[in-house]
Amino acid sequence: MEVRIGVQNVARELVFESAQEGDEITAAVTEALTKGGTLQLKDEKGRLLVVPVASLGYVDIGASEVRKVGFGLS
């Protein structure tokens, strides 16, 4: 699952692939926004990303993108 997180006052967004399902990520974001503190998500390599909830601009949860390799002939 591809996740993009916009952080306030930061020009670049955080983009990573997560092994978690979209529903799990949505639940984690909702819980973090409700309780305050930090949003904690793991990427597909097991690294932990921690973002202060007060700094969240947006969280975009999308499907994993399959990258195509090769040349298309028309």
Backbone as XML, in Angstrom:
<?xml version="1.0"?>
<chain id="A" units="angstrom">
  <residue number="1" name="MET">
    <atom name="N" x="0.845" y="-1.161" z="0.000"/>
    <atom name="CA" x="0.000" y="0.000" z="0.000"/>
    <atom name="C" x="0.897" y="1.233" z="0.000"/>
  </residue>
  <residue number="2" name="GLU">
    <atom name="N" x="0.689" y="2.138" z="-0.945"/>
    <atom name="CA" x="1.462" y="3.375" z="-0.977"/>
    <atom name="C" x="0.825" y="4.402" z="-0.050"/>
  </residue>
  <residue number="3" name="VAL">
    <atom name="N" x="1.652" y="5.048" z="0.756"/>
    <atom name="CA" x="1.183" y="6.063" z="1.700"/>
    <atom name="C" x="1.979" y="7.340" z="1.459"/>
  </residue>
  <residue number="4" name="ARG">
    <atom name="N" x="1.264" y="8.460" z="1.376"/>
    <atom name="CA" x="1.888" y="9.784" z="1.246"/>
    <atom name="C" x="1.403" y="10.625" z="2.423"/>
  </residue>
  <residue number="5" name="ILE">
    <atom name="N" x="2.364" y="11.211" z="3.130"/>
    <atom name="CA" x="2.034" y="12.040" z="4.290"/>
    <atom name="C" x="2.588" y="13.435" z="4.052"/>
  </residue>
  <residue number="6" name="GLY">
    <atom name="N" x="1.693" y="14.416" z="4.086"/>
    <atom name="CA" x="2.107" y="15.813" z="3.992"/>
    <atom name="C" x="2.308" y="16.370" z="5.381"/>
  </residue>
  <residue number="7" name="VAL">
    <atom name="N" x="3.443" y="17.008" z="5.592"/>
    <atom name="CA" x="3.767" y="17.586" z="6.889"/>
    <atom name="C" x="3.779" y="19.102" z="6.737"/>
  </residue>
  <residue number="8" name="GLN">
    <atom name="N" x="3.126" y="19.791" z="7.662"/>
    <atom name="CA" x="3.053" y="21.247" z="7.613"/>
    <atom name="C" x="4.450" y="21.853" z="7.658"/>
  </residue>
  <residue number="9" name="ASN">
    <atom name="N" x="4.649" y="22.906" z="6.885"/>
    <atom name="CA" x="5.903" y="23.659" z="6.823"/>
    <atom name="C" x="7.091" y="22.851" z="6.310"/>
  </residue>
  <residue number="10" name="VAL">
    <atom name="N" x="6.812" y="21.764" z="5.588"/>
    <atom name="CA" x="7.859" y="20.950" z="4.966"/>
    <atom name="C" x="7.502" y="20.816" z="3.492"/>
  </residue>
  <residue number="11" name="ALA">
    <atom name="N" x="8.430" y="21.143" z="2.625"/>
    <atom name="CA" x="8.148" y="21.166" z="1.185"/>
    <atom name="C" x="7.913" y="19.774" z="0.601"/>
  </residue>
  <residue number="12" name="ARG">
    <atom name="N" x="8.606" y="18.762" z="1.104"/>
    <atom name="CA" x="8.488" y="17.427" z="0.545"/>
    <atom name="C" x="7.568" y="16.568" z="1.398"/>
  </residue>
  <residue number="13" name="GLU">
    <atom name="N" x="6.845" y="15.682" z="0.726"/>
    <atom name="CA" x="5.988" y="14.763" z="1.460"/>
    <atom name="C" x="6.741" y="13.462" z="1.743"/>
  </residue>
  <residue number="14" name="LEU">
    <atom name="N" x="6.277" y="12.736" z="2.759"/>
    <atom name="CA" x="6.828" y="11.418" z="3.059"/>
    <atom name="C" x="6.082" y="10.412" z="2.201"/>
  </residue>
  <residue number="15" name="VAL">
    <atom name="N" x="6.799" y="9.620" z="1.409"/>
    <atom name="CA" x="6.181" y="8.619" z="0.549"/>
    <atom name="C" x="6.854" y="7.289" z="0.823"/>
  </residue>
  <residue number="16" name="PHE">
    <atom name="N" x="6.043" y="6.273" z="1.128"/>
    <atom name="CA" x="6.601" y="4.946" z="1.392"/>
    <atom name="C" x="5.562" y="3.877" z="1.103"/>
  </residue>
  <residue number="17" name="GLU">
    <atom name="N" x="6.053" y="2.657" z="0.910"/>
    <atom name="CA" x="5.198" y="1.497" z="0.725"/>
    <atom name="C" x="5.046" y="0.814" z="2.083"/>
  </residue>
  <residue number="18" name="SER">
    <atom name="N" x="3.821" y="0.437" z="2.410"/>
    <atom name="CA" x="3.552" y="-0.236" z="3.670"/>
    <atom name="C" x="2.934" y="-1.600" z="3.403"/>
  </residue>
  <residue number="19" name="ALA">
    <atom name="N" x="3.291" y="-2.572" z="4.233"/>
    <atom name="CA" x="2.707" y="-3.903" z="4.132"/>
    <atom name="C" x="1.330" y="-3.939" z="4.791"/>
  </residue>
  <residue number="20" name="GLN">
    <atom name="N" x="0.978" y="-2.892" z="5.530"/>
    <atom name="CA" x="-0.319" y="-2.826" z="6.201"/>
    <atom name="C" x="-1.429" y="-2.602" z="5.177"/>
  </residue>
  <residue number="21" name="GLU">
    <atom name="N" x="-2.614" y="-3.082" z="5.495"/>
    <atom name="CA" x="-3.788" y="-2.867" z="4.648"/>
    <atom name="C" x="-4.294" y="-1.433" z="4.829"/>
  </residue>
  <residue number="22" name="GLY">
    <atom name="N" x="-5.063" y="-0.960" z="3.862"/>
    <atom name="CA" x="-5.605" y="0.391" z="3.911"/>
    <atom name="C" x="-6.463" y="0.646" z="5.133"/>
  </residue>
  <residue number="23" name="ASP">
    <atom name="N" x="-7.257" y="-0.359" z="5.535"/>
    <atom name="CA" x="-8.106" y="-0.208" z="6.715"/>
    <atom name="C" x="-7.280" y="-0.045" z="7.987"/>
  </residue>
  <residue number="24" name="GLU">
    <atom name="N" x="-6.161" y="-0.769" z="8.074"/>
    <atom name="CA" x="-5.280" y="-0.667" z="9.243"/>
    <atom name="C" x="-4.649" y="0.723" z="9.326"/>
  </residue>
  <residue number="25" name="ILE">
    <atom name="N" x="-4.224" y="1.235" z="8.179"/>
    <atom name="CA" x="-3.600" y="2.563" z="8.145"/>
    <atom name="C" x="-4.626" y="3.626" z="8.503"/>
  </residue>
  <residue number="26" name="THR">
    <atom name="N" x="-5.828" y="3.502" z="7.948"/>
    <atom name="CA" x="-6.901" y="4.451" z="8.265"/>
    <atom name="C" x="-7.207" y="4.443" z="9.751"/>
  </residue>
  <residue number="27" name="ALA">
    <atom name="N" x="-7.275" y="3.256" z="10.351"/>
    <atom name="CA" x="-7.545" y="3.146" z="11.785"/>
    <atom name="C" x="-6.435" y="3.783" z="12.605"/>
  </residue>
  <residue number="28" name="ALA">
    <atom name="N" x="-5.178" y="3.595" z="12.193"/>
    <atom name="CA" x="-4.049" y="4.185" z="12.918"/>
    <atom name="C" x="-4.090" y="5.710" z="12.838"/>
  </residue>
  <residue number="29" name="VAL">
    <atom name="N" x="-4.419" y="6.244" z="11.656"/>
    <atom name="CA" x="-4.511" y="7.704" z="11.486"/>
    <atom name="C" x="-5.653" y="8.258" z="12.336"/>
  </residue>
  <residue number="30" name="THR">
    <atom name="N" x="-6.806" y="7.609" z="12.289"/>
    <atom name="CA" x="-7.967" y="8.061" z="13.064"/>
    <atom name="C" x="-7.670" y="8.040" z="14.556"/>
  </residue>
  <residue number="31" name="GLU">
    <atom name="N" x="-7.032" y="6.974" z="15.021"/>
    <atom name="CA" x="-6.691" y="6.860" z="16.442"/>
    <atom name="C" x="-5.702" y="7.951" z="16.860"/>
  </residue>
  <residue number="32" name="ALA">
    <atom name="N" x="-4.696" y="8.191" z="16.018"/>
    <atom name="CA" x="-3.703" y="9.221" z="16.336"/>
    <atom name="C" x="-4.346" y="10.601" z="16.390"/>
  </residue>
  <residue number="33" name="LEU">
    <atom name="N" x="-5.253" y="10.879" z="15.456"/>
    <atom name="CA" x="-5.925" y="12.177" z="15.454"/>
    <atom name="C" x="-6.831" y="12.339" z="16.665"/>
  </residue>
  <residue number="34" name="THR">
    <atom name="N" x="-7.450" y="11.250" z="17.103"/>
    <atom name="CA" x="-8.353" y="11.292" z="18.251"/>
    <atom name="C" x="-7.582" y="11.475" z="19.555"/>
  </residue>
  <residue number="35" name="LYS">
    <atom name="N" x="-6.508" y="10.706" z="19.722"/>
    <atom name="CA" x="-5.739" y="10.730" z="20.973"/>
    <atom name="C" x="-4.701" y="11.839" z="21.015"/>
  </residue>
  <residue number="36" name="GLY">
    <atom name="N" x="-4.251" y="12.288" z="19.847"/>
    <atom name="CA" x="-3.164" y="13.265" z="19.808"/>
    <atom name="C" x="-1.833" y="12.554" z="19.921"/>
  </residue>
  <residue number="37" name="GLY">
    <atom name="N" x="-0.785" y="13.292" z="20.011"/>
    <atom name="CA" x="0.540" y="12.684" z="20.126"/>
    <atom name="C" x="1.186" y="12.475" z="18.778"/>
  </residue>
  <residue number="38" name="THR">
    <atom name="N" x="1.418" y="11.207" z="18.408"/>
    <atom name="CA" x="2.114" y="10.904" z="17.159"/>
    <atom name="C" x="1.374" y="9.857" z="16.340"/>
  </residue>
  <residue number="39" name="LEU">
    <atom name="N" x="1.604" y="9.906" z="15.036"/>
    <atom name="CA" x="1.140" y="8.874" z="14.116"/>
    <atom name="C" x="2.338" y="7.978" z="13.857"/>
  </residue>
  <residue number="40" name="GLN">
    <atom name="N" x="2.177" y="6.674" z="14.077"/>
    <atom name="CA" x="3.269" y="5.729" z="13.886"/>
    <atom name="C" x="2.849" y="4.668" z="12.874"/>
  </residue>
  <residue number="41" name="LEU">
    <atom name="N" x="3.607" y="4.570" z="11.793"/>
    <atom name="CA" x="3.348" y="3.580" z="10.751"/>
    <atom name="C" x="4.658" y="2.895" z="10.392"/>
  </residue>
  <residue number="42" name="LYS">
    <atom name="N" x="4.562" y="1.636" z="9.943"/>
    <atom name="CA" x="5.752" y="0.903" z="9.508"/>
    <atom name="C" x="5.740" y="0.770" z="8.001"/>
  </residue>
  <residue number="43" name="ASP">
    <atom name="N" x="6.943" y="0.893" z="7.399"/>
    <atom name="CA" x="7.043" y="0.675" z="5.968"/>
    <atom name="C" x="7.247" y="-0.820" z="5.713"/>
  </residue>
  <residue number="44" name="GLU">
    <atom name="N" x="7.326" y="-1.197" z="4.441"/>
    <atom name="CA" x="7.408" y="-2.616" z="4.109"/>
    <atom name="C" x="8.734" y="-3.251" z="4.519"/>
  </residue>
  <residue number="45" name="LYS">
    <atom name="N" x="9.739" y="-2.440" z="4.847"/>
    <atom name="CA" x="11.027" y="-2.958" z="5.306"/>
    <atom name="C" x="11.106" y="-3.036" z="6.828"/>
  </residue>
  <residue number="46" name="GLY">
    <atom name="N" x="10.015" y="-2.666" z="7.507"/>
    <atom name="CA" x="9.968" y="-2.742" z="8.962"/>
    <atom name="C" x="10.412" y="-1.490" z="9.684"/>
  </residue>
  <residue number="47" name="ARG">
    <atom name="N" x="10.762" y="-0.437" z="8.944"/>
    <atom name="CA" x="11.167" y="0.823" z="9.576"/>
    <atom name="C" x="9.936" y="1.536" z="10.123"/>
  </residue>
  <residue number="48" name="LEU">
    <atom name="N" x="10.080" y="2.196" z="11.245"/>
    <atom name="CA" x="8.986" y="2.906" z="11.885"/>
    <atom name="C" x="9.061" y="4.390" z="11.539"/>
  </residue>
  <residue number="49" name="LEU">
    <atom name="N" x="7.958" y="4.939" z="11.033"/>
    <atom name="CA" x="7.871" y="6.368" z="10.747"/>
    <atom name="C" x="6.967" y="6.998" z="11.800"/>
  </residue>
  <residue number="50" name="VAL">
    <atom name="N" x="7.464" y="8.040" z="12.448"/>
    <atom name="CA" x="6.722" y="8.711" z="13.511"/>
    <atom name="C" x="6.566" y="10.182" z="13.133"/>
  </residue>
  <residue number="51" name="VAL">
    <atom name="N" x="5.308" y="10.643" z="13.083"/>
    <atom name="CA" x="5.019" y="12.029" z="12.716"/>
    <atom name="C" x="4.125" y="12.636" z="13.797"/>
  </residue>
  <residue number="52" name="PRO">
    <atom name="N" x="4.478" y="13.795" z="14.337"/>
    <atom name="CA" x="3.605" y="14.449" z="15.314"/>
    <atom name="C" x="2.266" y="14.804" z="14.669"/>
  </residue>
  <residue number="53" name="VAL">
    <atom name="N" x="1.183" y="14.471" z="15.342"/>
    <atom name="CA" x="-0.148" y="14.717" z="14.799"/>
    <atom name="C" x="-0.376" y="16.203" z="14.554"/>
  </residue>
  <residue number="54" name="ALA">
    <atom name="N" x="0.174" y="17.059" z="15.391"/>
    <atom name="CA" x="-0.003" y="18.498" z="15.238"/>
    <atom name="C" x="0.609" y="19.014" z="13.933"/>
  </residue>
  <residue number="55" name="SER">
    <atom name="N" x="1.533" y="18.253" z="13.345"/>
    <atom name="CA" x="2.198" y="18.672" z="12.113"/>
    <atom name="C" x="1.607" y="18.051" z="10.856"/>
  </residue>
  <residue number="56" name="LEU">
    <atom name="N" x="0.627" y="17.169" z="10.999"/>
    <atom name="CA" x="0.041" y="16.508" z="9.832"/>
    <atom name="C" x="-0.703" y="17.498" z="8.951"/>
  </residue>
  <residue number="57" name="GLY">
    <atom name="N" x="-0.426" y="17.440" z="7.660"/>
    <atom name="CA" x="-1.175" y="18.223" z="6.696"/>
    <atom name="C" x="-2.230" y="17.350" z="6.041"/>
  </residue>
  <residue number="58" name="TYR">
    <atom name="N" x="-1.812" y="16.142" z="5.597"/>
    <atom name="CA" x="-2.723" y="15.171" z="4.993"/>
    <atom name="C" x="-2.077" y="13.801" z="4.986"/>
  </residue>
  <residue number="59" name="VAL">
    <atom name="N" x="-2.905" y="12.777" z="4.836"/>
    <atom name="CA" x="-2.442" y="11.400" z="4.668"/>
    <atom name="C" x="-3.195" y="10.841" z="3.476"/>
  </residue>
  <residue number="60" name="ASP">
    <atom name="N" x="-2.469" y="10.433" z="2.445"/>
    <atom name="CA" x="-3.056" y="9.876" z="1.225"/>
    <atom name="C" x="-2.722" y="8.388" z="1.196"/>
  </residue>
  <residue number="61" name="ILE">
    <atom name="N" x="-3.757" y="7.560" z="1.213"/>
    <atom name="CA" x="-3.579" y="6.113" z="1.223"/>
    <atom name="C" x="-4.041" y="5.584" z="-0.119"/>
  </residue>
  <residue number="62" name="GLY">
    <atom name="N" x="-3.116" y="4.995" z="-0.877"/>
    <atom name="CA" x="-3.456" y="4.499" z="-2.201"/>
    <atom name="C" x="-3.000" y="3.073" z="-2.386"/>
  </residue>
  <residue number="63" name="ALA">
    <atom name="N" x="-3.435" y="2.469" z="-3.471"/>
    <atom name="CA" x="-3.050" y="1.101" z="-3.780"/>
    <atom name="C" x="-1.597" y="1.048" z="-4.206"/>
  </residue>
  <residue number="64" name="SER">
    <atom name="N" x="-0.995" y="-0.113" z="-4.038"/>
    <atom name="CA" x="0.380" y="-0.302" z="-4.507"/>
    <atom name="C" x="0.397" y="-0.181" z="-6.012"/>
  </residue>
  <residue number="65" name="GLU">
    <atom name="N" x="1.392" y="0.505" z="-6.495"/>
    <atom name="CA" x="1.500" y="0.732" z="-7.934"/>
    <atom name="C" x="2.447" y="-0.292" z="-8.525"/>
  </residue>
  <residue number="66" name="VAL">
    <atom name="N" x="1.980" y="-1.004" z="-9.535"/>
    <atom name="CA" x="2.824" y="-1.963" z="-10.228"/>
    <atom name="C" x="3.573" y="-1.203" z="-11.290"/>
  </residue>
  <residue number="67" name="ARG">
    <atom name="N" x="4.887" y="-1.249" z="-11.222"/>
    <atom name="CA" x="5.713" y="-0.515" z="-12.180"/>
    <atom name="C" x="5.952" y="-1.378" z="-13.396"/>
  </residue>
  <residue number="68" name="LYS">
    <atom name="N" x="5.715" y="-0.804" z="-14.560"/>
    <atom name="CA" x="5.906" y="-1.528" z="-15.799"/>
    <atom name="C" x="7.329" y="-1.319" z="-16.312"/>
  </residue>
  <residue number="69" name="VAL">
    <atom name="N" x="7.892" y="-2.375" z="-16.828"/>
    <atom name="CA" x="9.234" y="-2.310" z="-17.371"/>
    <atom name="C" x="9.167" y="-2.700" z="-18.829"/>
  </residue>
  <residue number="70" name="GLY">
    <atom name="N" x="9.861" y="-1.976" z="-19.663"/>
    <atom name="CA" x="9.882" y="-2.319" z="-21.079"/>
    <atom name="C" x="9.360" y="-1.183" z="-21.929"/>
  </residue>
  <residue number="71" name="PHE">
    <atom name="N" x="9.223" y="-1.471" z="-23.196"/>
    <atom name="CA" x="8.779" y="-0.470" z="-24.141"/>
    <atom name="C" x="7.475" y="-0.918" z="-24.767"/>
  </residue>
  <residue number="72" name="GLY">
    <atom name="N" x="6.556" y="0.009" z="-24.891"/>
    <atom name="CA" x="5.300" y="-0.294" z="-25.560"/>
    <atom name="C" x="5.397" y="0.000" z="-27.045"/>
  </residue>
  <residue number="73" name="LEU">
    <atom name="N" x="4.919" y="-0.889" z="-27.834"/>
    <atom name="CA" x="4.928" y="-0.693" z="-29.272"/>
    <atom name="C" x="3.527" y="-0.298" z="-29.726"/>
  </residue>
  <residue number="74" name="SER">
    <atom name="N" x="3.446" y="0.739" z="-30.497"/>
    <atom name="CA" x="2.142" y="1.209" z="-30.969"/>
    <atom name="C" x="1.883" y="0.754" z="-32.363"/>
  </residue>
</chain>
